[in-house]
Amino acid sequence: MILTPSLQNSASLTVDQALRQAIAHYQAGQLQDAERLYRDILQVQPQHPDANHNLGIVTVQMQQPVASLLYFEAALKANPGSGQYWLSYIDALIQANLADVARQALAAGRQFGLQGEAVEALVLRL
């Protein structure tokens, strides 16, 4: 159960319920509500890969690509085999004007099997 201050005032949610609600807020364009729930999840499970990744996505959309890197790195540490995590991380690095680091991340991602059209699109951006 999540028993963080912001959730105690409403109903207690499990991590999975909070994640589903955060995703729904994100899809509805309610970035601040999604961000709050992702942060609540990370207070309980700091290494939660989806919450870290999704908070990174929200942070990028809030025009803070440098701040998002911490979340993407945590997601990758928890699940280095996720191609989507690599793609999001490399995209954020490019947006943060860290092309050299993005190239290194691309090479690392390829070692974990990262491939496909989305990867080639990133290569072209670099």
SVG drawing of the C-alpha trace seen along z (x, -y; Angstrom):
<svg xmlns="http://www.w3.org/2000/svg" viewBox="-10 -24 41 32">
<polyline fill="none" stroke="black" stroke-width="0.4" points="0.0,0.0 1.1,-3.6 0.7,-5.6 2.3,-8.8 0.9,-12.1 -0.7,-13.2 -2.5,-9.9 -3.5,-9.4 -5.9,-12.3 -7.8,-10.3 -8.0,-6.6 -4.9,-4.4 -3.8,-3.1 -1.6,-0.2 1.4,-1.0 -0.4,0.6 -3.5,-1.4 -1.5,-4.6 0.5,-3.7 -2.8,-3.2 -4.2,-6.5 -0.9,-8.3 -1.0,-6.9 -4.7,-8.0 -3.8,-11.5 -0.9,-11.6 -3.1,-10.4 -5.6,-13.1 -2.9,-15.8 -2.9,-16.3 0.8,-16.3 1.0,-17.7 -1.4,-15.1 0.5,-12.4 3.8,-13.8 2.5,-13.8 1.4,-10.2 4.7,-9.0 6.5,-10.8 4.3,-9.2 5.1,-5.8 8.8,-6.5 8.6,-7.5 7.5,-4.0 9.5,-2.1 12.4,-4.4 13.6,-1.9 10.2,-1.3 11.1,-1.2 7.8,-2.3 7.3,-5.1 10.8,-6.4 10.5,-6.1 7.1,-7.7 8.2,-10.5 11.1,-11.1 8.6,-11.4 6.5,-13.9 9.6,-15.9 10.8,-16.1 7.3,-17.3 7.6,-20.0 10.7,-21.2 13.2,-19.8 15.2,-17.2 18.2,-17.5 16.1,-16.8 14.5,-13.8 17.9,-12.0 17.9,-10.9 14.6,-9.1 15.5,-7.4 18.8,-6.2 17.0,-4.7 14.5,-3.0 17.4,-1.6 19.2,-0.4 16.1,1.5 15.3,2.9 18.2,2.4 16.5,4.7 13.6,2.3 14.1,0.8 11.5,-2.0 13.6,-3.1 16.7,-3.4 14.8,-5.3 13.4,-7.8 16.8,-8.2 18.6,-8.8 15.9,-11.3 16.2,-13.2 20.0,-13.3 19.6,-14.8 17.1,-17.4 19.6,-18.2 22.3,-18.9 24.4,-16.0 25.0,-14.4 28.3,-12.6 26.6,-11.0 23.6,-10.1 26.0,-8.3 27.5,-6.4 24.0,-5.5 23.0,-4.4 26.0,-2.0 25.1,-0.7 21.5,-0.2 22.5,1.7 24.4,4.1 21.1,4.8 19.5,5.5 18.2,2.0 17.4,1.9 14.7,0.9 13.4,-2.1 13.1,-4.3 16.8,-3.7 17.7,-4.7 15.7,-7.9 17.8,-8.7 21.0,-8.0 19.9,-10.5 19.2,-13.1 22.7,-12.6"/>
</svg>
